[in-house]
Amino acid sequence: MPDPFARHLRANQTEAEKRLWTLLRDFKHRGFRFRRQLRLGPYVADFATLGAKLIVELDGSQHDGTGARAHDSARTAFLNGQGFEVLRFWNDQVFTDTEEVARIVEQRLKERAPFRHAIGADTDTAEPLSPKPPRSRTNRKLPSRQRNPHP
């Protein structure tokens, strides 16, 4: 069921969120599909890729207070308990150090799911890449007319 709150957040992105979304969408061709404003339990993650279980959060000035830091810590603990790693960046980092933000995200993606770098891999269903076993005479498929000689 669609989440109206998450939909509202997607429709009303900050400029920093728009910039980061543009950056994260570029990871799709490497096999990582990010989602915006994804509900995970009682929280809504700014950006998440389920395949690598990585969340990228943007923090503005509202995250600078003591109460906000406590809330962010509880939220991060919950998400870590679900198997996610949470990366946090300040809004201004996205504008002033975009390349470094991209480098950090890419590094964590490679470490968390190194096999997903293959072009065309589906982030939510991809399995580790492994070669197919060679066909031998015992596991080779027979033409359909030879499979069941007694119809």
N, C-alpha and C positions, 0 to 999 in steps of 0.2 A: 504494500500500500504506500503510495507517495507520502512523503513527509512534508506537510505545508510549511513548517518552520525552515527546513533545509531548502525548500524551493524558494522561499522568501530571501534567504541568505544568498542563494545563487543569483537571484534577480537583482540584488542590491550589493554587488561586490564593491569593495574599495578599489582605488587605483592600484594599490600594492597587490591585492589579490588578483586583479586582472593581469598585471605584469607577470606574477608568478605562474598563473594558469597558462599563459602563453609559453612560458619556459617549460613547464611540466608536460604540456601536450606534446612537445617535441620528443619526449622519451617514448612515445607510442611506437614509433618506427623501430625502436630497439627492443620492443616486446614488453614495455611497461605501460599499462593503462591506468592513469590516475583518474580519480573521481573527485568532483567538487562537493563540498558540504555533505559528507556522507555520515549518516547516523550510525553510531556504534554504541549500543547500549543506551545509557542516558545522555550521551554526549554527541556532538556533531563535529567531526574532524574537518578542518579546512580543506585538506587535500589528502587522499589516501590511495595507495595501490595495494590491492588485496593479494596479488601474486607475491610480492616481496614483503608484504605486511609492514609497510613503511608509511608513516603519516608525516606530513609537512604542515606545520602550523605557523601562521604569521601572527606576531604580537605587536600591537600598537601601544600607545601610552596608557590605555586602560589596563594593561597587564603589569604595570609598574608598581602598583600598590601592594601592601602586605596581604590584604585579603585576596586579591587577585592571584598573587603568587601561591598562596595556600590552595586556592581552587585549582590552579594549573597543576600543582604538584599532585593533588588527589586525582585529577583527570589523567595525568600522565601515568600514575601508578595503576589506575584501572586499565588503561590501554595497553600498558606493558604486560599486565596480567592476562590480557587477551592475545598476547604474542606479537604485538605491534611495537615497533621502535618509533619514537616520536622525535622529529627534528624540529627545532624552533628557531625562527629567524625574526629579527625586528623588521618592521615595515620598511624603514629607511635602508636596510641592507639590500633589499630587493632592487632599490633604485641606485644605490651608490656602489654596490659590489656584486652585481648580477652574475658575473662570471664565477666568482667564488661560491656563491649560493649554488649555481649549476654544478660546479665541480664537486661540492660536498654531497649533493643529492645523488649525482652519478656514482660517486665512490661507494656510498652506502647501498645503493641498488645493486651494484656489482658484488658487494660483499654478502648481501642478504640473499641474492638469487643469481648466482653467476651464470647459470645456463640460459637465462632469459635474454641475453644480449643478441641472440640470433634474430635476424630480421624476419618478421612475420610471426613470431611466437605470440600466442594469445596469453596475455598476462594472468588471466584467472584460471586457465586450464592447462597451461603448458607443463610438460613433464621434463625432467632432465634429458638432454639429448644423448642418445646412445645408438650405436650402430645396430642394424638388424642382424640377427644371426645368419650366417651363410646357409643357403639351402643345400640340403643333402638329398640323397635319393629317398630317404625315409620320410622327410617332411615336405616333399615337393607336392604341389597340388596336381591332381590328375584331371584330365578333361572330364567334363560332366558325364559323358557317355560311359566312361570307364569307372566312375565312382561306385555305381551300383549295377553290377552286371545282371542282376535278377530283379527286374521291375515288378 
